[in-house]
Amino acid sequence: MSKRVDPALLLTLLITTGLIVGGISLLNRLSPGLIPGSAGQSNSAGDSRWESTRGSTQLTILGDTFSGYSTFRHSTFQDALKETGLTLNYEDEFDQAARAERLNQGEADLIVTTLDQFLQQQPQGQIVGLIDRTVGADAVVLNTKQYPNLKSLLDLNQLVQQARSQGKRLGIAFAGDTPSEYLSLVLDTKFEAFNLSDFEVIRVADASEAWELMQAPAGSSDVDVAIAVIWEPYVTQARQQGYTVVLSSQDAPGAIVDVLVASDRLIQSQPGLLSELLEAYYRRIDANVRDSAQLQAQIAEDGGLSSTDAVSVLQGIEFFTATEAQAWFNDGTLERRIGSTAAVLTLAGRLDQVPQNSTALFSSEFITRAATNTQTLIELVRADNPELAERLAGRESAVGVTTALENSQIQAAPDIGNLEVKGDVGFGVGSAQLTATGQQTLNQLAQEIQEFNTQTVAVRVIGHTSQTGAASLNQTLSQQRAQVVVDYLRNRGVQNNIVAEGKGFSQPLSGIAPTDARNQRTEIRLVRVN
């Protein structure tokens, strides 16, 4: 009678065996005479910084203390790499520009960074691996404690105007050159009620400092901080203390992506080394997927965090498995993320233009072996543990099937803010027929809305008219127009819950006559659900 093998034990054995086999393979490949700097072969030009000690080849990687990078510096992974003949030297380099320049100058072989910083710093290298995306670990927090009525970006805009009338400016605090700053740029470029120029920008070194400034008593400094962008575990602390989290990376789960970048020099000279490194790295990730407690302990140890804080951090991060990373490389997802991120940076003045050939910025070549290994594990465990198989495939995501909501639920949901409508949602005079220009505007808006999580963000399409004609006719017309917009957006692929609302001419814009044609407008308001 055959004995059923426990899938978890089988996975552990496969991972361990894979490390041993991979180590033998690399040691055979890097025999004396082939290792850069070893006896029997001199280094080629430009390879002199690689050193071999007792058959081990050393690579240097630059990053920072972000928990998502903890695997690269963890002793278990470091020891596993040594078994394959590789030594990885992890160094903190908090200056993103210096991180890229050191890669360019040959002082490092790899860097870990965010996609937005990769695009801004333009290091001489390619993205060869995907590390994680944050799904709540980074967030925009409003100072509800100091300003009790501050619940949305719409409220924030009113507060800014009030402060301006009193000759004051409010502050926004975030750590510079981090995902926090990028989230502030997302707000600045995507929401009409938010402009960074309205605030006194306070750049700090770490999210803990921004969180402290948020909690400072009113009047304790020259500028009161009305909004801060922070990361875990401070996001959880903010929620627990009653602050409003108006937007997090859970709401825009593709906005912040961490990537592994290899220098052109390493790619051209040592492609096999790179494949071995990625194979070992993703094998460790597969093990962490199997045992999340292992990853929790790793993050706690790495950051000196309590187990509770480590859980908060882990809940806000989704790590890429090799198969999911490969899919992003090959199915156009990474290309679209590059385009979207570059568009934000271009609008914010951080880039001159969106890259013309974004596929040249990354390569899937070096992840192939790692993805094959993970796919083998998936097939082995699928029958006995389909849930684990799905996690290894990277399909347990923050974005899932949308739960259908009643219109009343969407209308009652807390506001996030209005998306900036870049263009005119135009209709024929006195009709609900979209103009060609209106269709072009909605095409762009559909893409913008699809950046947001269908499980946490819903949409209210609010139609307004100017005060001409009977109120009842305008009410009907505004409702019809809003519904046309809803239908068009759905046809363009928007999966979020969405509702049409007509307001007639009951809510004219301030500062202009109710009959002014500018009152004929369409608001695209995002609200928080679930």
Secondary structure, DSSP 8 states (H G I E B T S, - for coil): ------HHHHHHHHHHHHHHHHHHHHHHHT-TTTSTTSTTS---TT-TT--EETTEEEEEEEE-S-GGGHHHH-HHHHHHHHHTTEEEEEEE---HHHHHHHHHTTS-SEEEEEHHHHHHH--SEEEEEEEEEESSSEEEEE-TTTSTT--SHHHHHHHHHHHHHTT---EEEEETTSHHHHHHHHHHHHBTT--GGGSEEEEESSHHHHHHHHHS-TTSSSS-EEEEEEETTHHHHHHHTT-EEEEETTTSTTS-EEEEEEEHHHHHH-HHHHHHHHHHHHHHHHHHHH-HHHHHHHHHHHHT--HHHHHHHHHTEEE--HHHHHHHHHSSHHHHHHHHHHHHHHHTTS-SS--S-GGGGB--GGGHHHHHHHHHHHHHHTTT-HHHHHHHTT---S--------HHHHHHS-EEEEB---S---B-TTS--B-HHHHHHHHHHHHHHTTS-TTTEEEEEEEE--S-S-HHHHHHHHHHHHHHHHHHHHHTT--S-EEEEE-TTSS--TTS-TT-GGG-EEEEEEEE--
